Amino acid sequence: MGIALALHVVATVVWVGGMFFAYMVLRPSAAQVLGASDRLTLWVEVLSGFFRWVMLSILLLLGTGYWMLFGGFGGFGNAGTYIHIMHGLGLLMVVVFGHVFSMPFKRMSALIQQENWSAGAEELARVRRLVGVNLILGLLTVVVATAGRYGWS
């Protein structure tokens, strides 16, 4: 169980920490320093690399989460309420990520490759909003996972 928990936490840090950095540090810095075409090109490259890590994190989170749930807790029936909430929030995050990756990010990448900067910027704005939603969900999940274990006190 210790290995599963450690991998689960590392995957969480990679995903949620990456979103926090991108949203709170890189985004405003890039907006101040780079012109539209350079900023959009940067975001395609940054997100392409980050999304590969997110996919690996999702695999690790689901694998280790179910490993702990069924191997340590004995299934959903024996898991505390915080586990159910964490599970639901995590699955919602996966759905939001899947949408971001398959829709606005794919469109943004194609538009940037075609040098359609204004339409690419619109798609980047969609990506940004959804990453913001997932960041909030991710931080909430961390709070639930840590405080829930101790009875929310």
N, C-alpha and C positions, 0 to 999 in steps of 0.2 A: 504494500500500500504506500510505503514511503516514496518509492520510485514514481508511482503513478501520480501522487500528489505533487512531487517536485516538478515533473514534466508538465502537469496541469498548470501550475503556477508560472512556470517559464513561458508556456504558450500564451497565457493570459497577459503577462508582462509585454511580450513581443507585440501582440495585437493591440491591446488597449494603450500601452505606452507609445507605440508607433502612431496611433491615431492622435493621441494627445500632442505629440511632437509636431506632427504634420499640421494639425488644426491650429494649435496655439502658438507655434514658433515659426515653422517654415512658411506657412501661408501668408501671414502678415509681412514677413521679411521679404519674400519673393515679390509681393505686391508693391513694396516700396522701392525695390532695387531694379527689377527687371521690367522691360517692355512687354507688351501683350504676347508677341510671338515667342520670345525667349521664355516667358513665364509658363505659357501653355506647353511648350516643348519640354520644359523641365518637369512639369506635372505628369506628363505622359510617362517619362522615364522613371520618375520617383514612384509613381503609383504602380507601374509595371513591376518594378522590383519588390515593392512593399506587398503587393497583392499575392505574389508567390509565397512570401513568408506568412501572410494571413491564411492562405490555403493550407499550408503545413500546420499552422497553429490550430486551425479548425479540426484537422484530422487528429492532432494530438489531444485537443480538448474533448472531442467526442469519444475518442478511444479511451483516454484515461478517465474521463468522467463516468462512462458506463462501466469501466473496470472497477472503479471505486464503488459505484452505486450497487452493482450486482455482486462484486467480490467482497466488499467491506460492509455495506449496509444491508445486504440481503435483498435488494430490490426496492422498488418504489414504495411498497407497503410499509417498509421499516424505516424509510428515510424521513427526516424532519421536514417541516414546512419550508424551511429555508432552502433545502435541496430542491424541492419542487419549483420554488420561485427561481432559483439559480438556473435550473434546467430550462424553464420556460423562457427566461430572458436570454439565455445562451442560444437557444434555437431561433428566437426572434432575431438576434444579431446575425446568425448565419443566413437567414432569409434576406435581411437587409443587405448584407454583403453580396449575396448571390445576385440580387437585383442590381446593385451598384456595378458589379463587375460585368454582368451580361448586357446591361442596357446603357446607362449614360457613359460609363467608362469606355465601352467598345465604340459607341458613337463618337465620343470625344477623340479617341485615338485616330479613327478614320478621318474625321474632319481636320485634325491637326496635320495629318499626313497630306491632306489635300490643300493645306494652307488656308482653310476657311476659318480664320481666327475668330470672327464674331460668333459663329455657330458653335465653335469649339469652346469659347468662353461660356456660352449658355449651358453647355453640357458639364463643364467644370463646376459651374455654380450648383447644378443638380447633385453632382458628386459631393461637393462640399457640404451641402445641407444634409445629405444622407449620412455622410461620415460623422457629422455633428450629432445626428440622432444616435448613431451606433456608439459614439464616444460616451454620450450620456447613459445609454443602456449598459455599456461596458463598466463605467464607473459605479453605476447602481448595482450591477452584478457583483462587483468586488466588495461593496459594502454589505450586501446580502450574504455573500459567502463567508465573510470574516465575522461580522457581527451576529449573524444568524446562528452560528455554531455555539455562541455564548448566550443565547436567549435574548438577543437584541439589546442587552444592557451595556 
